């Protein structure tokens, strides 16, 4: 070209008309002898020249890269959050259901929950969690959704439709949730992430469905070739259907040839897998029978628990041989987590559990001698020192925090509960109390009904955790929300998953209610309604109080019955409100008052509704959870008891112990 510029110019002049005629025939261009970059007859060359293909120039390379990265980041984040949420909720729900069978008064409904609903629920939710993990893993291999798109094509869905459907589902669902409400930026982000979690859940549900369709169609061998091709093909580009079909035919041919060479090795593998599926299915039936037999034979709940774990393990291998890729290592991880939490509950059952003091007075008359009790300082007093409950029917007839503390603590007494109540109210307007009912100490969350004729008031006091049934009640009421609170320290579950979704989940997966089982506070609720009606007929005011577990039940009863509830260190009620049967948060706002020491761990479970009364507690969590600490703190900060009572000798010893061992607890001089 450089040596013959004239020839080069001639070729350049003759190239223009040839290019105009190039759309008619590639052979004519060959005759002219012009060397042009034209499509070859075999179809190779420029991809945009192929019929039915979409040019990648429709989107710039930079846009494709950025959009692909954004898809991957969003899907990975949503998948991880959905998996953590599912694993947390599943573990809490199944732990709650298993503990239902440990009650000493467990009925048939609780047994069906522990050994029927729990395994089925665990397996189904574990399958869904495993599919979520696979959706997340699909984003890390080449282009996004390459495995999912390969399954769609192998299932008979055209690739362009699969791509468009995935994009509409992936981008459309979050936007639909955003349209519900986007008043603030935080609400916009939460609704968008909520839609993303729903989109991931839909992909996780569709994944095994497409696998089943592929299995029925007999096109499972074509999934891998499609996957290898789509790993390199952007979701923004629609591959040719004919190319996918050709890859499928080639894959089938290679697979058939390999099978013939190996003498039907794949058929033998399938037959062996079917045999193992039958063997593991029979093992599941045998283990389940042993599990039920051990429970009804009273061999011990731990024996049934071991058989239950074996049942879940054999179910894993049975499903793995019957339907490969339906379960993965995710199932085993969740099984280990569930086993650890449930075994911890069993270990607690082997010990004698006693919380709260028994047979000791909380407050006594002011004239009784007290061992070296410093006078109250009344410095930096709390605003709630002046709180009173009820109408004034006479001189000093309203109830204060000290009165409720005495009643909440007295129900812990095993043999001296009545004496503890009378000593605590002696010398006051409330000394004419009448104990109308006092349950046996073996009852779960025992309660006492106390009537004050002069003050025209009636109080229902509910005990906290003291025996093993009380601990099971704690697990029944708070295990799901406690597990979520623990995981929230590592993953922002409650910030991503809307509160109403978590509430609905806890209400729907109340496994005991599926079999007609009653809630553990049903008897308390019936009694509270009866006492409320009786009090209205007699012209009395009705109140409910309690500590710890009793405080939570008191809060629930107060919200449902519509009476004031004064509680000490109760767990929160926010996430479990729908399961508790309370209509809304406003029911707690108008009834609940909770005393919450700042170092107490129990009130940190879930979120407190109603009115919270915080107070200082520099001691350890076990000390701060006792009612006696609240009495000591209130006695010091409120300038003493309004009725002139003083802490008893036992409580004084605890207070002085804290004064000596906790530096800076109370700034005073004795």
C-alpha positions, 0 to 999 in steps of 0.5 A, a space after each residue: 500500500 505504501 509503495 503503490 499509492 495509486 493502487 491504494 487510491 484506486 482500491 479506496 475509490 472502488 471500495 465505496 460502491 462495493 460497500 453499498 452492495 455488500 448488503 446484497 451478496 457476500 459473493 459479489 464482494 469476493 469477485 471485486 477482490 476487495 478485502 472487507 470485514 464482512 460476515 462469513 457464511 458460517 455465521 461467525 464474526 460480528 455477533 450483531 449481524 446474526 439474526 435474532 440477536 441483540 447487539 451489546 452496543 445497546 448498553 455501554 460496557 461501563 453501564 453493564 459492569 456497574 449494573 452487574 455489580 449492583 445486582 450482585 451486591 444487592 442480591 448477596 446482601 438480601 440473601 444473607 439477611 434473609 438466611 440469617 432471619 430465617 435461621 433465627 426465626 426457625 431456631 426460635 420457633 422450633 425451640 419454643 415448640 419443643 419446650 412445650 412438651 416439657 411442661 409437667 402438665 403437657 397435654 396431647 397438643 404439646 406432644 404433637 407440637 414437639 414431635 410432629 410440627 417441630 420436625 416438619 416445620 424445621 425441614 421445610 424452613 431449612 429447605 427454604 433457607 438452603 435455597 436462599 443460600 444457593 440463590 446467593 451463591 448463584 450471584 458469585 459465579 460469573 454473571 448474575 442469575 446464571 444458574 437460575 437462567 440455565 434452569 429456566 432455559 432447560 425447563 423450556 422457558 425462552 431465554 429472553 423471557 427468563 431474562 426479562 422476568 428476572 429483571 422485572 421481579 428483581 427490580 419491580 418488587 422492591 419498587 412496589 414496596 417502596 410505593 407503599 410509603 416513603 415519607 422518610 429516607 429510613 422508611 424508604 430504605 426499609 421498604 426497599 429492602 423488604 421488597 428485596 427480601 421478598 424477591 429473594 424468597 420468590 427466587 428461592 421458592 422458584 428454584 426447586 420448582 424449576 429443578 423439578 420441571 427439568 427433572 420431569 422433562 429429562 433435560 437435566 444434562 443440559 443445565 451445565 452447558 447452559 450454565 457455562 454459557 450464561 456465566 459469560 452472557 450478561 443478563 442484559 443480552 438475550 442469547 439466541 435460542 438456537 444456540 442454547 438448543 444446539 448446546 443442549 443437543 450436543 450435551 445430550 449427545 456427549 452424555 449418551 456416548 459417555 453412558 454407552 462407553 461406561 456401560 450404563 453407569 449413570 443408570 446404575 447410580 440412579 438405581 443405587 440412589 433410589 435404594 438408599 432413599 428407600 433405606 433412609 426413609 425406612 430409617 426415618 419411620 423407625 426412629 420416629 417410632 422410637 421417639 414417640 415410644 420413648 416419650 410415652 414410656 416415660 424414659 425421660 425427655 432427653 431420650 426423646 430429644 436424642 431420637 428427635 435429633 436422629 430423626 432430623 438427621 436421617 430425614 436429611 440423608 433420605 431427602 438428599 438421596 430422594 431429591 438431590 440438591 434440595 438440601 445442603 450443608 445449611 440444613 446441618 448448620 441449622 440442626 447444630 444450632 437447634 440442638 445446642 439451644 434445645 440441649 441447653 434447655 434440657 440441662 436447665 431442667 436437670 437443676 433445681 431452679 429457684 429465683 427470687 427470695 422465699 419467706 422473707 419480708 420486703 418492708 416492715 413497720 417503721 418502729 421495728 429495729 433495722 440493722 445499720 440502715 442509712 437514712 434515705 438521702 432523697 438526693 437526685 430523686 426520680 420523677 416517678 417517686 410521686 406516682 400514685 395509682 387509683 382514686 382517693 377513697 380516704 386518707 392515703 388510699 392510693 397505691 404507690 411503687 412500694 405497695 406493688 413491690 411488696 405484693 410482687 415479691 410476696 408471691 415468691 414465698 413458699 410457706 409465708 406468702 400471707 405473712 410477707 403480705 401482712 407484715 409489708 402492709 401492717 401499720 398502714 391504711 392497707 393493713 386490712 387486706 384480705 387474701 381471696 386466693 393464693 395458688 399452690 407454689 407448684 403452679 406455673 406463674 402462681 398468682 394471688 388475689 388481694 383485696 383492700 376493703 378500706 382503699 376499695 382496691 383489688 390487686 392480682 399479683 403474679 410470681 416470676 420465674 421460680 421452678 422449671 415450668 416457669 423457665 419453660 414459660 420464659 422460653 415459650 414466651 420469649 425464645 423467638 424474640 430473644 434469639 432475634 435480639 441476640 442476632 441483631 448484635 451481628 445483623 440488623 434484622 429488625 432494621 431490614 425486616 419490618 416489624 409487622 412481618 416479624 409479628 405476623 411470623 411469630 403469630 402464624 408459627 405458634 405451633 401449639 395453636 395449630 393443634 388447639 393448644 391453649 396459651 400458657 397464660 389462658 388461665 390467668 387471663 380468664 381469672 383477670 377477666 373474672 376479677 375485673 367483672 367482680 370488681 366493677 360489680 363491687 365498686 372496687 378498682 382492679 390492678 395487676 402486678 408482677 415481677 420478671 415473668 409475672 411482670 410480662 404476663 401482667 402486662 399482657 393481661 393489662 393490655 387485654 383486659 384494660 386495667 393498669 399493670 405495674 411491673 418490675 423488670 418484665 421482658 419486652 412485648 413489642 415483637 410478640 404483641 400479635 402472638 400475645 393477642 393484644 390489639 395494638 401498642 396503644 393498649 400497652 400505652 394506656 395500661 403498662 408501667 414498668 420499672 426497668 433497672 439499667 443493668 438488668 438483662 431481662 428487660 432488654 429482651 425485646 422492646 418495652 411498650 407502655 411507660 418505662 421507669 428507669 433507675 440506676 443499678 451499678 450491680 451485676 445483672 443477677 442482683 439488678 433483677 431482684 425486686 429488693 434492689 428496686 426497693 433499696 433504690 427507691 427508698 434512697 432516692 424517694 426519701 423513704 416510703 410514703 407510708 413510713 415503712 423501712 426495708 426489712 433486715 434481709 433486704 437491709 443486708 442486701 442493700 448494705 452489701 451493695 453499698 460496701 462492694 459497689 463503689 459509688 452506688 449511693 453518694 451518702 455518708 452513714 
